[in-house]
C-alpha cells in the first residue's frame, strides 16, 4: 500500500492546479486597481440563456490557454438577465446579481453607446487602458484564438512590453473595432439573439402563415439567433421559396446576404445545401456567407464547391471563402499560392491573393504575399498589400515601407499609407472600397469591414 501511496502523492502534487478567471465585483474598485497597478481592463458583457453568451463561459472564460492574459488584467463581468433568470445567472466568483446590474449600468453610461431604445450589443467584450480609455472591442461571437489576439493587441496598445506568449494560431476576429465601440442602429429592441423560449414563441407564430416581405424583421431575428430550431425552419422555408421561380430569386439572394452578415456557424449546414445551386447569383452569395462566417467547419464544403465551380466569376468568390475557412491551414495556403501565381483569369488570381490575407499568419501565405507585393505586377501588388493589411501582418511593414520609398504610382502610395495605418491600429473599414475595387466583387462584406455606426440598414440589419 505504501508503495502505491507515494506515487499517488507525487502525481497529485505535480498536477496543475485549477484555474479560474479572477472576476471583479465592484467596477469602481476595479478601475481604481487597474490605474494603480497599470493593468488593462476587460469588460465581459453577456446575456443569460443566449447561445453566443453561454458559449463564452466554457470556450473563453474556461480555457486555460488564456489564463496568462486574464491574470494580467482586471476582469469585470456584466451580464443581463430577467428577474426570473437570477438562479440561472452564471457564477463569476462571488458576484451577486446586483453586481452585474451595477456594472452593466456603469459600462453603458461611460463606454458604450446605447441606441434610441437604450439597447447595446450583447454579448460584447471591451478592453480598456489602465486610465479607462477604449483600446478595442469585439461584439457577438469570438473564438479562443481571436480572443487571445485581442488581448495581445490591447496590451500592445496599452504599451505593455512584457506580454504573455501569443497562443498558436492567434488572429483578429470579425466585427473588430480598434479604439471604438459599436452602436446598434435605432429600432433594434434586443441587440442580441433570441433565447430558446423567445425563439419558440416566434416560430410558433410564423409557422401559422406564409412568410412574405413583411416578415423581413422576423427572418432577420431568426437568422441572428444561434439555435438549431431556427436554422432548420429557415432552411425549409428557402426550399419552399424556390418554388416561386425567378420572381422570388432576389429575395432568396438577399436573405443569404443576411446569413453572411449575421448568422452563426450553425448556418453552415444551410449554406451547404445551396452551394451548388443552379443560379450563379445565389452561389456567389453562399460563397460570401462562408467567407464572412469564416469557420474551419466550412472548409471541406468550400473546397468541394470550388472544385466543381465552372463559372470564373463565382470562382473568384469561392477562393475568398477558401482562405477565410482555411485560416492558418498549410494545405489551403498552398492551393491559394498556386492560384495567386499561376491562375490566368485575372479576377480569380487577385481574389486568391486577397484570400491569402485570411490564411495569415501561416508562413507560406506570408512569404507569398511579401513576394507578390515586392515583385508582382500591376494590380496583383495592390491585392498583396491589401491582404497583408487584412491579416494585420506586422511582418509586412518593412516591405510596405520599402515600396513607398521607390514607388511612383500615386494610387499605390495612397493604398500603402492606408494599409500601414491599419497595421498601426486602424480599422479595416478604411480599406473596404479598395477591396471592392481590386476584387471587382459587387457583394459587400460588412462583417469583415465592421463599422462602429452602421448606415443604410433597417432595424437589426446593421449587425
C-alpha positions as CSV (number, residue, x, y, z in Angstrom):
1,X,0.0,0.0,0.0
2,X,2.8,2.4,0.9
3,X,4.5,1.7,-2.5
4,X,1.2,2.7,-4.2
5,X,0.5,5.7,-1.9
6,X,3.8,7.6,-2.5
7,X,3.4,7.7,-6.4
8,X,-0.2,8.9,-5.9
9,X,1.0,11.7,-3.6
10,X,3.7,12.7,-6.2
11,X,1.2,12.7,-9.0
12,X,-1.2,14.9,-7.0
13,X,1.5,17.4,-6.2
14,X,2.6,17.7,-9.8
15,X,-0.9,18.0,-11.3
16,X,-1.9,21.5,-12.5
17,X,-4.0,23.4,-10.0
18,X,-7.5,24.5,-11.0
19,X,-7.6,27.9,-12.8
20,X,-10.4,30.3,-12.9
21,X,-10.7,33.9,-14.1
22,X,-10.5,36.3,-11.2
23,X,-13.6,38.5,-11.6
24,X,-14.0,41.9,-10.0
25,X,-17.4,42.5,-8.4
26,X,-17.1,46.3,-7.8
27,X,-16.4,48.1,-11.0
28,X,-15.2,51.3,-9.3
29,X,-12.8,49.4,-7.2
30,X,-11.6,47.5,-10.3
31,X,-11.0,50.7,-12.2
32,X,-9.0,52.2,-9.3
33,X,-6.9,49.0,-9.1
34,X,-6.3,49.0,-12.8
35,X,-4.9,52.5,-12.7
36,X,-2.9,52.0,-9.6
37,X,-1.3,48.8,-10.9
38,X,-1.1,49.7,-14.6
39,X,-3.5,46.9,-15.7
40,X,-5.7,46.6,-18.7
41,X,-9.4,46.2,-18.0
42,X,-11.6,43.6,-19.7
43,X,-15.4,44.3,-19.7
44,X,-17.2,41.0,-20.3
45,X,-20.9,41.5,-21.2
46,X,-23.4,38.8,-21.9
47,X,-27.0,37.6,-21.6
48,X,-28.3,34.7,-19.6
49,X,-29.6,31.9,-21.8
50,X,-28.5,33.5,-25.1
51,X,-26.4,31.0,-27.0
52,X,-23.5,33.2,-28.0
53,X,-23.1,34.4,-24.5
54,X,-23.3,31.0,-22.9
55,X,-20.6,29.7,-25.3
56,X,-18.1,32.2,-23.9
57,X,-18.4,30.6,-20.4
58,X,-16.6,27.5,-21.5
59,X,-14.8,28.4,-24.7
60,X,-13.3,31.7,-23.4
61,X,-13.5,32.0,-19.6
62,X,-12.8,28.3,-19.1
63,X,-9.8,27.9,-21.4
64,X,-6.5,27.6,-19.6
65,X,-4.6,28.9,-22.7
66,X,-6.0,32.3,-21.9
67,X,-5.0,32.2,-18.2
68,X,-1.8,34.2,-18.7
69,X,-3.8,37.0,-20.3
70,X,-6.6,37.1,-17.7
71,X,-4.0,37.1,-14.9
72,X,-2.6,40.4,-16.4
73,X,-5.9,42.3,-16.4
74,X,-8.8,43.5,-14.2
75,X,-11.8,41.5,-15.3
76,X,-15.3,43.0,-14.9
77,X,-18.4,41.0,-15.9
78,X,-21.8,42.5,-16.5
79,X,-24.5,40.0,-17.6
80,X,-28.1,41.0,-18.3
81,X,-30.9,38.8,-17.1
82,X,-34.6,38.9,-16.3
83,X,-35.9,38.7,-12.7
84,X,-36.9,35.0,-13.1
85,X,-33.4,34.2,-14.5
86,X,-31.4,35.1,-11.4
87,X,-30.9,31.4,-10.5
88,X,-29.6,30.7,-14.0
89,X,-27.1,33.5,-13.8
90,X,-23.6,32.0,-14.3
91,X,-21.5,32.4,-11.3
92,X,-18.5,34.7,-11.7
93,X,-16.6,34.2,-8.5
94,X,-18.6,35.7,-5.6
95,X,-20.5,38.2,-7.8
96,X,-24.2,38.7,-6.9
97,X,-26.9,39.6,-9.5
98,X,-26.8,43.1,-8.2
99,X,-23.1,43.4,-9.0
100,X,-23.8,42.5,-12.7
101,X,-26.6,45.1,-12.9
102,X,-24.5,47.8,-11.3
103,X,-21.5,47.0,-13.6
104,X,-23.7,47.0,-16.7
105,X,-25.3,50.4,-15.8
106,X,-21.8,52.0,-15.3
107,X,-20.5,50.4,-18.5
108,X,-23.4,51.6,-20.6
109,X,-23.1,55.1,-19.2
110,X,-19.4,55.5,-19.6
111,X,-18.2,53.5,-22.6
112,X,-21.0,52.0,-24.7
113,X,-23.4,53.9,-26.9
114,X,-27.0,52.7,-26.4
115,X,-29.3,53.3,-29.4
116,X,-32.5,55.3,-29.2
117,X,-34.2,52.3,-27.4
118,X,-31.4,52.2,-24.8
119,X,-30.1,48.9,-26.1
120,X,-26.5,47.8,-26.6
121,X,-25.0,44.8,-28.5
122,X,-24.7,41.6,-26.4
123,X,-22.5,39.7,-25.9
124,X,-19.6,42.0,-26.2
125,X,-16.0,42.4,-24.9
126,X,-14.3,45.7,-24.5
127,X,-10.7,46.3,-23.5
128,X,-9.8,49.5,-21.6
129,X,-6.5,51.1,-20.8
130,X,-5.5,51.5,-17.2
131,X,-6.9,55.0,-17.4
132,X,-10.2,53.8,-18.8
133,X,-9.7,54.6,-22.5
134,X,-11.2,52.2,-25.1
135,X,-8.5,50.1,-26.7
136,X,-10.6,47.8,-28.7
137,X,-13.9,45.9,-28.8
138,X,-15.5,42.8,-30.3
139,X,-19.2,42.1,-30.4
140,X,-21.0,38.8,-30.5
141,X,-19.1,35.6,-31.3
142,X,-15.3,35.3,-30.7
143,X,-13.1,32.2,-30.7
144,X,-10.3,31.5,-28.3
145,X,-7.5,32.3,-30.8
146,X,-9.3,35.5,-31.7
147,X,-9.7,36.5,-28.1
148,X,-6.0,35.9,-27.5
149,X,-5.2,38.2,-30.4
150,X,-7.5,40.9,-29.0
151,X,-5.9,40.6,-25.6
152,X,-2.3,40.8,-27.0
153,X,-3.3,43.8,-29.1
154,X,-4.9,45.5,-26.1
155,X,-1.8,45.0,-24.1
156,X,0.3,46.3,-27.0
157,X,-1.8,49.4,-27.4
158,X,-1.5,50.0,-23.6
159,X,2.3,49.9,-24.1
160,X,2.8,46.7,-22.0
161,X,6.1,45.4,-23.2
162,X,6.3,42.2,-21.2
163,X,3.3,40.4,-22.7
164,X,2.3,36.7,-22.5
165,X,3.4,34.5,-25.4
166,X,0.9,34.6,-28.1
167,X,-1.2,31.4,-28.4
168,X,-0.8,29.3,-31.5
169,X,-3.0,30.5,-34.4
170,X,-4.0,33.8,-32.8
171,X,-5.6,36.0,-35.3
172,X,-8.0,39.0,-35.5
173,X,-11.8,38.4,-35.1
174,X,-14.6,39.5,-37.3
175,X,-16.5,42.6,-36.0
176,X,-13.3,44.1,-34.6
177,X,-13.2,47.7,-33.7
178,X,-9.9,49.3,-32.6
179,X,-10.3,52.4,-30.3
180,X,-14.1,52.3,-30.7
181,X,-17.3,50.6,-29.6
182,X,-20.3,49.5,-31.7
183,X,-23.6,51.4,-31.6
184,X,-26.7,49.5,-32.7
185,X,-28.9,51.1,-35.2
186,X,-32.1,52.8,-33.8
187,X,-35.0,50.4,-33.9
188,X,-33.2,47.4,-32.6
189,X,-35.0,46.5,-29.4
190,X,-32.9,43.4,-28.5
191,X,-29.4,43.9,-29.6
192,X,-28.8,40.1,-29.3
193,X,-30.0,36.8,-30.4
194,X,-33.2,35.4,-29.0
195,X,-33.3,33.0,-26.1
196,X,-34.7,29.5,-26.8
197,X,-38.1,30.4,-25.2
198,X,-38.3,33.6,-27.3
199,X,-37.4,31.8,-30.5
200,X,-40.0,29.1,-29.8
201,X,-42.8,31.7,-29.4
202,X,-41.8,33.4,-32.7
203,X,-41.5,30.2,-34.6
204,X,-45.0,29.1,-33.4
205,X,-46.3,32.4,-34.7
206,X,-44.6,32.5,-38.1
207,X,-45.4,28.8,-38.8
208,X,-49.1,29.7,-38.9
209,X,-48.6,31.8,-42.1
210,X,-46.6,32.0,-45.3
211,X,-43.6,34.3,-44.9
212,X,-43.7,37.5,-47.0
213,X,-41.6,40.6,-47.3
214,X,-43.5,42.0,-44.3
215,X,-41.9,39.3,-42.2
216,X,-38.3,40.5,-43.0
217,X,-37.7,41.7,-39.4
218,X,-38.7,38.3,-38.0
219,X,-36.5,36.5,-40.5
220,X,-33.5,38.7,-39.6
221,X,-34.1,37.9,-35.9
222,X,-34.3,34.2,-36.5
223,X,-31.1,34.3,-38.6
224,X,-29.2,36.1,-35.9
225,X,-30.3,33.6,-33.2
226,X,-27.8,30.9,-32.7
227,X,-30.2,28.0,-32.3
228,X,-30.7,24.8,-34.4
229,X,-34.5,25.2,-34.5
230,X,-34.3,28.5,-36.3
231,X,-31.7,27.1,-38.8
232,X,-34.0,24.1,-39.6
233,X,-37.1,26.2,-40.0
234,X,-35.5,28.7,-42.4
235,X,-33.7,26.0,-44.4
236,X,-37.1,24.5,-45.1
237,X,-38.5,27.9,-46.0
238,X,-35.8,28.6,-48.5
239,X,-36.7,25.3,-50.2
240,X,-40.3,26.4,-50.4
241,X,-39.4,29.9,-51.7
242,X,-37.5,28.2,-54.6
243,X,-40.9,27.1,-55.9
244,X,-41.7,30.8,-56.5
245,X,-39.4,30.9,-59.5
246,X,-37.4,33.9,-60.9
247,X,-39.7,36.5,-59.2
248,X,-38.5,35.2,-55.7
249,X,-34.8,34.8,-56.6
250,X,-33.8,38.3,-55.5
251,X,-35.5,37.7,-52.1
252,X,-33.6,34.5,-51.6
253,X,-30.3,36.1,-52.7
254,X,-30.9,39.0,-50.2
255,X,-31.7,36.6,-47.4
256,X,-28.4,34.7,-48.0
257,X,-26.6,38.0,-47.8
258,X,-28.1,38.4,-44.4
259,X,-26.8,35.0,-43.4
260,X,-23.3,36.1,-44.2
261,X,-23.8,39.3,-42.3
262,X,-25.4,38.0,-39.1
263,X,-25.6,34.2,-38.8
264,X,-23.5,31.9,-36.5
265,X,-21.7,28.9,-37.9
266,X,-24.8,26.8,-37.2
267,X,-26.0,28.1,-40.7
268,X,-23.1,26.2,-42.4
269,X,-25.4,23.3,-42.9
270,X,-27.9,25.5,-44.6
271,X,-25.2,27.0,-46.9
272,X,-24.1,23.5,-47.8
273,X,-27.5,22.7,-49.3
274,X,-27.3,25.7,-51.7
275,X,-23.5,25.7,-52.5
276,X,-24.1,24.0,-55.9
277,X,-27.4,25.8,-56.7
278,X,-28.0,26.3,-60.5
279,X,-28.2,30.1,-60.1
280,X,-24.8,31.8,-60.1
281,X,-26.1,34.8,-58.2
282,X,-27.0,32.6,-55.3
283,X,-23.8,30.6,-55.4
284,X,-21.9,33.9,-55.1
285,X,-23.8,34.9,-52.0
286,X,-23.3,31.5,-50.5
287,X,-19.6,31.8,-51.0
288,X,-19.5,35.3,-49.5
289,X,-21.5,33.9,-46.5
290,X,-18.9,31.2,-46.0
291,X,-16.2,33.9,-46.1
292,X,-17.9,36.2,-43.6
293,X,-18.6,33.3,-41.1
294,X,-15.1,32.1,-41.7
295,X,-15.2,28.9,-39.7
296,X,-13.0,25.8,-40.4
297,X,-16.0,23.6,-40.2
298,X,-17.0,25.0,-43.6
299,X,-13.6,24.3,-45.2
300,X,-14.4,20.9,-46.7
301,X,-17.6,22.1,-48.4
302,X,-15.9,25.2,-49.8
303,X,-13.1,23.0,-51.3
304,X,-15.7,20.8,-53.0
305,X,-17.7,23.8,-54.2
306,X,-14.6,25.5,-55.7
307,X,-13.5,22.3,-57.4
308,X,-17.0,21.9,-59.0
309,X,-17.4,25.6,-60.0
310,X,-17.2,26.3,-63.7
311,X,-18.1,30.0,-63.7
312,X,-15.0,32.1,-63.2
313,X,-17.0,35.0,-61.7
314,X,-18.2,32.7,-59.0
315,X,-14.8,31.0,-58.6
316,X,-13.5,34.4,-57.6
317,X,-15.9,34.5,-54.7
318,X,-15.2,30.9,-53.7
319,X,-11.4,31.4,-53.4
320,X,-12.0,34.2,-50.8
321,X,-14.2,31.8,-48.9
322,X,-11.5,29.1,-49.0
323,X,-9.0,31.5,-47.4
324,X,-11.4,32.5,-44.6
325,X,-12.4,28.9,-43.7
326,X,-8.8,27.7,-44.0
327,X,-7.2,30.3,-41.7
328,X,-3.7,29.0,-40.7
329,X,-4.1,25.9,-42.8
330,X,-1.0,24.9,-44.9
331,X,-2.9,23.0,-47.5
332,X,-5.2,25.9,-48.1
333,X,-2.3,28.2,-48.3
334,X,-0.6,26.1,-51.0
335,X,-3.8,26.0,-53.0
336,X,-4.2,29.8,-52.9
337,X,-0.5,30.4,-53.6
338,X,-0.7,28.3,-56.7
339,X,-3.8,30.2,-57.9
340,X,-2.1,33.5,-57.0
341,X,1.0,32.7,-59.1
342,X,-0.5,30.7,-62.0
343,X,-4.2,31.4,-62.4
344,X,-4.7,33.1,-65.8
345,X,-8.1,34.6,-65.1
346,X,-7.2,38.0,-63.5
347,X,-10.2,38.2,-61.2
348,X,-9.7,34.7,-59.7
349,X,-6.0,35.3,-59.3
350,X,-6.4,38.6,-57.5
351,X,-9.1,37.3,-55.2
352,X,-6.8,34.3,-54.4
353,X,-4.1,36.9,-53.4
354,X,-6.7,38.7,-51.2
355,X,-7.7,35.3,-49.7
356,X,-4.1,34.7,-48.5
357,X,-4.7,37.5,-46.1
358,X,-7.3,35.4,-44.4
359,X,-4.8,32.5,-44.1
360,X,-2.3,34.5,-42.2
361,X,-0.2,34.1,-40.0
362,X,0.6,30.9,-41.9
363,X,4.2,31.2,-43.1
364,X,3.7,30.2,-46.7
365,X,0.9,32.7,-47.1
366,X,3.1,35.5,-45.6
367,X,6.0,34.6,-47.8
368,X,3.9,34.6,-51.0
369,X,2.3,37.9,-50.2
370,X,5.5,39.7,-49.4
371,X,7.0,38.4,-52.6
372,X,4.0,39.5,-54.7
373,X,3.9,42.9,-53.1
374,X,7.6,43.4,-53.8
375,X,8.0,41.8,-57.2
376,X,4.4,41.3,-58.6
377,X,2.9,43.2,-61.5
378,X,0.0,45.6,-61.8
379,X,-3.0,45.2,-59.6
380,X,-1.6,42.0,-58.1
381,X,0.7,44.2,-56.0
382,X,-2.3,46.2,-54.7
383,X,-4.0,42.9,-53.8
384,X,-1.0,41.7,-51.9
385,X,-0.7,44.9,-49.9
386,X,-4.4,44.7,-49.0
387,X,-4.1,41.1,-48.0
388,X,-1.2,41.9,-45.6
389,X,-3.4,44.6,-44.0
390,X,-6.3,42.2,-43.8
391,X,-4.2,39.8,-41.8
392,X,-2.6,42.7,-39.8
393,X,0.7,41.2,-40.7
394,X,3.3,43.3,-38.9
395,X,6.0,41.3,-40.7
396,X,4.8,43.0,-43.9
397,X,5.6,46.5,-42.6
398,X,9.1,46.6,-43.9
399,X,8.0,45.5,-47.4
400,X,5.4,48.3,-47.5
401,X,7.8,50.9,-46.3
402,X,10.4,49.9,-48.9
403,X,7.7,50.0,-51.6
404,X,6.9,53.6,-50.6
405,X,10.5,54.7,-51.0
406,X,10.7,53.6,-54.6
407,X,7.0,53.8,-55.8
408,X,5.9,56.4,-58.4
409,X,2.3,55.2,-58.6
410,X,0.3,57.8,-56.7
411,X,-2.7,55.4,-56.1
412,X,-0.5,52.7,-54.8
413,X,1.2,55.2,-52.5
414,X,-2.1,56.1,-51.0
415,X,-3.0,52.5,-50.6
416,X,0.3,51.8,-48.8
417,X,-0.4,54.7,-46.4
418,X,-3.9,53.4,-45.6
419,X,-2.6,49.8,-45.2
420,X,0.2,51.0,-42.9
421,X,-2.3,52.9,-40.8
422,X,-4.2,49.6,-40.3
423,X,-1.0,48.0,-39.1
424,X,-0.6,51.0,-36.8
425,X,-4.0,50.2,-35.2
426,X,-6.6,51.5,-37.7
427,X,-9.8,49.7,-38.6
428,X,-10.3,47.6,-41.7
429,X,-13.4,49.6,-42.8
430,X,-11.0,52.2,-44.1
431,X,-9.9,49.7,-46.8
432,X,-13.3,48.4,-47.8
433,X,-13.6,50.5,-51.0
434,X,-10.1,49.4,-52.1
435,X,-11.0,45.7,-51.6
436,X,-14.1,46.1,-53.7
437,X,-12.1,47.8,-56.5
438,X,-9.4,45.2,-56.6
439,X,-11.6,42.2,-56.1
440,X,-14.3,43.5,-58.6
441,X,-16.9,42.0,-56.4
442,X,-20.3,43.6,-56.2
443,X,-21.0,42.0,-52.8
444,X,-20.3,43.7,-49.5
445,X,-18.6,42.0,-46.6
446,X,-19.9,44.2,-43.7
447,X,-19.0,41.6,-41.1
448,X,-15.3,41.9,-42.1
449,X,-15.2,45.6,-42.7
450,X,-17.1,46.3,-39.5
451,X,-18.2,49.9,-38.8
452,X,-19.0,51.5,-35.4
453,X,-22.3,53.0,-36.6
454,X,-23.9,51.2,-39.5
455,X,-25.6,53.1,-42.2
456,X,-28.1,52.1,-44.9
457,X,-29.6,49.2,-42.9
458,X,-33.1,48.6,-41.4
459,X,-33.6,47.8,-37.8
460,X,-31.5,44.8,-36.7
461,X,-29.9,44.6,-40.1
462,X,-26.7,46.5,-39.3
463,X,-25.2,43.6,-37.3
